[in-house]
Amino acid sequence: MGTKVLERFPAGGPRGSWTAEEYAARRRTEGQPATVVMDLKSDAFLVVVPVGDED
């Protein structure tokens, strides 16, 4: 089992801005189990969903 990146957001966004979390919340309301993770190498927040072997 792996993950698929749906969207990436720069970590240096405006203070108080939670765009990655808001995007993930919208995906969850659509039924996707979206999670936000931090990619330290690229300094970005990634919105990911799990994928199985069939995807």
C-alpha beads as a LAMMPS data file, in Angstrom:
LAMMPS data file: protein, C-alpha beads

55 atoms
54 bonds

1 atom types
1 bond types

-500.0 500.0 xlo xhi
-500.0 500.0 ylo yhi
-500.0 500.0 zlo zhi

Masses

1 110.0

Atoms # bond

1 1 1 0.000 0.000 0.000
2 1 1 1.284 3.470 -0.864
3 1 1 0.090 7.031 -1.128
4 1 1 -0.897 9.368 -3.929
5 1 1 -0.234 13.115 -3.737
6 1 1 -3.370 15.073 -4.626
7 1 1 -1.944 18.568 -4.151
8 1 1 1.080 20.395 -2.743
9 1 1 1.195 23.727 -0.948
10 1 1 4.299 25.786 -0.098
11 1 1 5.111 25.813 3.601
12 1 1 5.831 29.546 3.520
13 1 1 2.214 30.585 3.120
14 1 1 0.734 33.587 4.898
15 1 1 0.565 33.359 8.680
16 1 1 -2.732 31.870 9.789
17 1 1 -3.305 30.291 6.372
18 1 1 -4.132 26.591 6.466
19 1 1 -4.721 25.973 2.751
20 1 1 -3.478 22.381 2.806
21 1 1 -5.718 21.504 5.762
22 1 1 -8.703 23.223 4.137
23 1 1 -8.095 21.359 0.860
24 1 1 -7.824 18.035 2.718
25 1 1 -11.034 18.775 4.642
26 1 1 -12.903 19.367 1.377
27 1 1 -11.599 16.050 0.008
28 1 1 -12.729 14.273 3.188
29 1 1 -16.257 15.675 2.784
30 1 1 -16.199 14.135 -0.710
31 1 1 -15.328 10.741 0.800
32 1 1 -11.569 10.672 0.202
33 1 1 -9.416 9.861 3.262
34 1 1 -7.077 12.821 2.668
35 1 1 -4.235 13.582 5.069
36 1 1 -1.723 16.431 5.198
37 1 1 1.961 15.570 5.540
38 1 1 5.071 17.757 5.507
39 1 1 7.742 17.126 2.875
40 1 1 10.845 18.576 4.518
41 1 1 12.993 18.140 1.412
42 1 1 10.765 20.372 -0.725
43 1 1 9.496 22.511 2.209
44 1 1 5.891 21.859 1.215
45 1 1 2.711 20.435 2.693
46 1 1 1.340 17.508 0.693
47 1 1 -2.263 16.349 0.676
48 1 1 -2.139 12.578 0.221
49 1 1 -4.564 9.659 0.027
50 1 1 -3.759 5.996 0.466
51 1 1 -3.768 3.808 -2.630
52 1 1 -3.879 0.056 -2.828
53 1 1 -2.131 -2.298 -5.213
54 1 1 -5.026 -2.063 -7.678
55 1 1 -4.574 1.744 -8.236

Bonds

1 1 1 2
2 1 2 3
3 1 3 4
4 1 4 5
5 1 5 6
6 1 6 7
7 1 7 8
8 1 8 9
9 1 9 10
10 1 10 11
11 1 11 12
12 1 12 13
13 1 13 14
14 1 14 15
15 1 15 16
16 1 16 17
17 1 17 18
18 1 18 19
19 1 19 20
20 1 20 21
21 1 21 22
22 1 22 23
23 1 23 24
24 1 24 25
25 1 25 26
26 1 26 27
27 1 27 28
28 1 28 29
29 1 29 30
30 1 30 31
31 1 31 32
32 1 32 33
33 1 33 34
34 1 34 35
35 1 35 36
36 1 36 37
37 1 37 38
38 1 38 39
39 1 39 40
40 1 40 41
41 1 41 42
42 1 42 43
43 1 43 44
44 1 44 45
45 1 45 46
46 1 46 47
47 1 47 48
48 1 48 49
49 1 49 50
50 1 50 51
51 1 51 52
52 1 52 53
53 1 53 54
54 1 54 55
